[in-house]
Amino acid sequence: MNPIALTGIKPTGNPHIGNYLGMYRPALDLMKDYQGMYFVADYHALTTMRDAQKLRDLVYEVAASWLALGLDPEKAIFFRQSDIPEIPEFAWILACFTSKGLLNRAHAYKDAVDSNLSNNHDPDEGINSGLFYYPVLMAADILLYGSAVVPVGLDQKQHIEITRDIAEAFNRTYGDVLIVPDGIIQESVKKVPGLDGRKMSKSYDNVIPIFATEKKVRKQVMRIVTDSKRPEDPKDPEGDNLFSLLQFFATPERLEEIRQLYINGGAAYGELKKELADLILDEFGEAREKFNALIADKAQLDQILDEGAQQARAIAKPILAKARKVTGID
C-alpha cells in the first residue's frame, strides 16, 4: 500500500468554493501518489454542536459532498470518525504524552481565552474540555493510521506541529513506534477570497456555495464587492476581488484577455460577474446532480461509510495494539 495521506473535515454544512479550492481538490489530488484516507470528523463537531439530528444531517451532507466532488470509495478509504472505536482509546494514550503547556498554546483555546479576557470574563468561561483537548484528538486521527502526510490550510498548520510533538514525545520513550507526519500546504490556494475580499468563510457570510440552486449561486456572485470605476476606466487586476476569483475558473487564455481589459479599460464588473457565475455553475453542474442523488439515498451513504470504517479499522488495530504493548497495557 502507498503511504497514507489523511484528510478530515468537520460536518459544517454545504461546502463553498473556498473549501473546494483550498481543501477538497488538493486533498483529492494526493490520491495520485498516496493511499487516500478521508473521514467525516463528527467527534470534533461535539465541541460546539448540541443538536443531534442536525449533526446527523450534516454528516450526510459532508459525505455526499466528498463523493460528488470526486472521491472514489473504490480507490480511497472513506469513513465516519465515530465508527472507529479505537480513536478514543488511542487519544487517551496520546494525552498522557502531551504537556498541558502545549495545549495551552493551541490557537483555538488561546483565542477563546483571549476573547473572555477582553470581555472581562473568567479566562475559561464557556470553554469545554473538548475544545482544550481538540489537538490530541486530531493527533489520534492522524497517528492511528500511520499517516505520512496531511494536507492542511495555514490555520491548521499548528495542529500538525502539535501532532508531530506528541508523536516524537511518545517515540522518545518507546522507540520508533509512531510515524511522524508531514503537513502539506499548497501555496497557490492558501487564501481564497470571499465576496468582501476577506478569506472565504461561513463565519463572514461571504461564501459562494457549491451545491446551492443556480439562483442562489448567481445571487452570491453578484454580491462580490468591487470599486465604483466605470467599465472604460483602467483598473488594477492585482488584488482585485473579482479577478482573484476568476483566475480559479477561467482558462489561461480568457484570463489574460480579462487582465488586459482591466489594464486598458473595458472590464465591466456586472458582465464579468455573470461570466464567473456561468463558469462556477458549469464547473460544478455534474457534481451538483450527484450530490442531490446521494442526499436522497442515505442508505447508500451509510454503506459506503461503513465499508470504509472496516478498512480504516484494519489499519488502526495493529498500530493501537503496538502502542498498548509498548506502554504495558496490553
C-alpha positions in Angstrom: 0.0 0.0 0.0 1.2 3.5 -0.8 2.0 5.9 2.0 -1.2 7.4 3.6 -2.5 10.9 3.0 -5.2 11.7 5.6 -7.9 14.4 5.4 -10.7 15.1 7.8 -13.5 17.6 7.6 -15.9 18.8 10.3 -19.6 18.5 9.3 -20.4 22.1 9.0 -22.8 22.1 6.1 -22.9 22.9 2.4 -19.3 23.4 1.2 -18.3 26.6 -0.7 -15.7 27.1 -3.4 -13.1 28.2 -0.9 -13.4 24.7 0.7 -13.1 23.1 -2.7 -10.1 25.1 -3.9 -8.3 25.1 -0.5 -9.0 21.7 0.8 -11.2 19.3 -1.3 -9.2 19.5 -4.6 -5.7 19.4 -3.1 -6.7 16.5 -0.9 -8.1 14.5 -3.7 -5.1 15.3 -5.9 -2.9 13.5 -3.4 -4.5 10.2 -4.4 -2.2 10.1 -7.4 0.8 9.4 -5.1 -0.7 8.2 -1.8 -3.4 6.0 -0.4 -6.1 8.5 0.4 -8.0 8.3 3.7 -10.8 10.7 4.2 -13.1 11.0 7.2 -16.1 13.0 8.5 -14.9 14.4 11.8 -18.2 14.1 13.8 -16.4 13.7 17.2 -14.7 17.1 16.6 -18.1 18.7 16.0 -19.2 17.9 19.5 -17.2 20.7 20.9 -19.9 23.1 19.7 -22.8 21.0 18.3 -25.7 20.4 20.6 -28.4 19.4 18.1 -28.2 15.6 17.5 -30.4 15.5 14.3 -28.6 18.4 12.8 -25.3 16.7 13.3 -26.6 13.5 11.6 -27.8 15.6 8.7 -24.5 17.5 8.4 -22.6 14.2 8.4 -24.6 13.1 5.4 -24.1 16.4 3.6 -20.3 16.2 4.0 -20.2 12.6 2.9 -22.3 13.4 -0.2 -20.1 16.4 -0.9 -16.8 14.4 -0.9 -18.3 11.7 -3.2 -19.9 14.3 -5.5 -16.6 16.2 -5.9 -14.6 13.2 -7.0 -13.8 10.9 -4.1 -13.8 7.3 -5.4 -14.6 4.9 -2.5 -13.1 2.1 -4.7 -9.7 3.7 -4.5 -9.8 5.7 -1.3 -10.8 4.8 2.3 -13.8 7.0 3.3 -15.3 6.7 6.8 -17.1 8.4 9.7 -14.8 9.2 12.6 -17.2 7.9 15.3 -17.3 4.5 13.6 -13.7 3.9 14.8 -13.8 2.8 18.5 -10.0 2.7 18.6 -9.9 6.5 18.4 -10.9 7.4 22.0 -8.6 4.9 23.5 -5.7 6.0 21.4 -6.4 9.6 22.1 -6.2 8.9 25.9 -2.8 7.2 25.4 -1.5 10.2 23.5 -3.0 12.6 26.0 -0.6 11.1 28.6 2.3 12.2 26.5 1.0 15.7 25.8 2.1 18.5 28.0 -0.6 20.9 29.2 1.6 23.8 28.2 1.5 22.6 24.6 -2.3 22.6 24.6 -2.3 26.0 26.3 -0.7 27.4 23.2 -3.2 25.9 20.7 -4.8 28.7 18.7 -8.4 27.7 19.3 -8.0 27.6 23.0 -5.9 30.8 23.2 -8.4 32.7 21.0 -11.3 31.6 23.3 -9.3 32.7 26.4 -8.3 36.0 24.9 -11.9 36.7 23.9 -13.0 36.1 27.5 -10.3 38.3 28.9 -11.1 41.1 26.5 -14.7 41.0 27.8 -13.6 40.9 31.4 -14.8 37.3 31.9 -13.2 34.4 33.6 -10.5 33.1 31.2 -12.1 29.7 30.9 -15.7 30.7 30.8 -17.7 28.7 28.3 -14.7 26.6 27.3 -15.3 22.9 27.4 -12.6 20.2 27.8 -13.3 19.0 24.3 -12.1 22.3 22.9 -8.9 22.2 25.0 -8.1 18.6 24.1 -9.1 19.1 20.4 -5.4 18.9 19.2 -5.0 15.5 21.0 -8.0 14.0 19.2 -6.7 15.4 16.0 -3.3 13.8 16.7 -5.0 10.5 17.3 -6.9 10.8 14.0 -3.6 11.2 12.2 -1.3 8.9 14.0 -3.6 5.9 14.4 -3.3 5.1 10.7 0.4 5.8 10.2 -0.4 8.8 8.0 2.6 10.1 6.1 1.2 13.4 5.0 -1.8 15.6 6.0 -3.0 18.4 3.7 -3.9 21.5 5.8 -4.7 25.1 5.5 -2.5 27.7 7.2 -4.9 27.9 10.1 -4.4 24.2 10.7 -0.6 24.2 10.4 -0.2 24.4 14.2 -2.2 21.2 14.7 0.3 19.2 12.6 3.1 20.7 14.6 1.4 19.6 17.8 0.8 16.2 16.3 4.5 15.9 15.5 5.4 17.0 19.0 3.2 14.3 20.5 4.5 11.5 18.3 8.1 12.5 19.0 7.4 12.5 22.7 5.9 9.0 22.5 8.8 7.8 20.4 11.4 9.2 22.7 10.0 6.9 25.4 9.2 3.8 23.4 11.2 3.9 20.2 10.1 4.5 16.6 6.5 3.3 17.1 4.6 6.1 15.5 5.1 7.7 12.1 5.8 11.4 12.4 3.6 13.0 9.7 4.3 16.0 7.5 1.8 18.7 6.7 1.3 19.8 3.1 0.2 23.4 2.3 -0.3 24.3 -1.3 1.0 27.8 -1.9 -1.5 28.6 -4.6 -4.6 28.1 -2.5 -3.6 29.5 0.8 -6.4 32.1 0.6 -9.5 32.0 -1.5 -11.1 35.5 -1.3 -14.7 35.8 -0.3 -17.3 38.2 -1.6 -15.9 41.0 0.5 -12.2 40.3 0.0 -11.6 38.6 3.3 -10.9 34.9 3.4 -14.0 33.0 2.2 -15.7 31.7 5.3 -19.2 30.9 6.5 -18.4 33.0 9.6 -18.1 36.0 7.4 -21.2 35.2 5.3 -19.1 35.8 2.2 -19.2 32.4 0.5 -20.3 31.0 -2.8 -21.9 27.6 -2.0 -21.2 24.8 -4.4 -24.4 22.9 -4.2 -26.9 25.7 -3.9 -29.5 26.4 -6.5 -28.5 28.3 -9.7 -30.4 31.3 -8.5 -28.6 31.3 -5.2 -25.2 30.9 -6.8 -25.8 33.8 -9.2 -27.1 36.0 -6.3 -24.0 35.4 -4.3 -21.6 36.1 -7.2 -23.4 39.4 -7.9 -22.7 40.4 -4.2 -18.9 40.4 -4.9 -17.6 43.7 -3.7 -16.0 45.9 -6.4 -15.0 49.6 -6.6 -17.0 52.3 -8.4 -14.9 52.6 -11.5 -16.7 52.6 -14.9 -16.1 49.9 -17.5 -13.9 52.2 -19.6 -11.7 53.1 -16.7 -8.3 51.3 -16.3 -8.2 49.0 -13.3 -5.5 47.1 -11.4 -6.3 43.3 -11.6 -3.8 42.5 -8.8 -5.6 42.2 -5.5 -9.0 42.8 -7.2 -11.6 40.6 -5.6 -13.5 39.6 -8.7 -10.3 39.0 -10.8 -8.9 36.8 -8.0 -11.9 34.5 -8.2 -12.0 34.5 -12.0 -8.4 33.2 -12.0 -9.6 29.9 -10.4 -12.1 29.1 -13.1 -11.3 30.9 -16.4 -9.0 29.4 -18.9 -5.5 30.9 -19.1 -6.3 32.5 -22.4 -9.5 34.0 -21.2 -7.9 35.2 -18.0 -5.3 37.0 -20.0 -8.0 38.7 -22.1 -9.7 39.8 -18.9 -6.4 41.1 -17.5 -5.9 43.3 -20.5 -9.5 44.6 -20.2 -8.7 45.6 -16.6 -5.4 47.3 -17.5 -6.5 49.1 -20.7 -10.2 49.7 -19.9 -13.2 47.7 -20.9 -13.8 45.5 -17.9 -17.4 45.7 -16.9 -17.9 44.3 -13.4 -21.5 43.2 -14.0 -20.7 41.3 -17.1 -17.7 39.6 -15.5 -19.7 38.6 -12.5 -22.2 36.9 -14.9 -19.3 35.2 -16.6 -17.9 34.0 -13.3 -21.3 32.6 -12.2 -21.6 30.7 -15.5 -18.1 29.3 -15.0 -18.9 28.1 -11.5 -22.2 26.6 -12.4 -20.6 24.8 -15.3 -17.7 23.6 -13.2 -19.9 22.0 -10.6 -23.0 21.1 -12.6 -22.4 17.4 -12.7 -21.3 17.3 -9.1 -24.5 19.1 -8.0 -26.6 16.4 -9.7 -24.6 13.7 -8.0 -24.8 15.4 -4.6 -28.6 15.7 -4.8 -28.9 12.0 -5.8 -26.7 10.9 -2.9 -28.5 13.0 -0.3 -31.7 11.3 -1.4 -30.2 7.9 -0.8 -28.8 7.9 2.8 -28.7 4.0 2.8 -26.0 4.2 0.1 -24.0 6.7 2.1 -24.2 4.6 5.2 -23.0 1.5 3.3 -20.0 3.5 1.8 -19.1 4.9 5.2 -19.5 1.5 7.0 -17.3 -0.3 4.4 -14.7 2.5 4.8 -14.7 2.2 8.5 -13.9 -1.5 8.3 -10.9 -0.7 6.1 -9.8 2.0 8.4 -10.0 -0.2 11.5 -7.9 -2.9 9.8 -5.1 -0.3 9.6 -5.8 1.2 13.0 -5.9 -2.0 15.1 -2.3 -3.1 14.7 -1.0 0.4 15.5 -3.1 0.6 18.6 -2.0 -2.9 19.6 1.6 -1.9 19.3 1.0 1.3 21.3 -0.7 -0.8 24.0 2.1 -3.4 24.1 5.0 -0.9 24.4 3.2 1.0 27.2 2.4 -2.1 29.1 -1.4 -2.0 29.0 -1.9 -4.9 26.5 
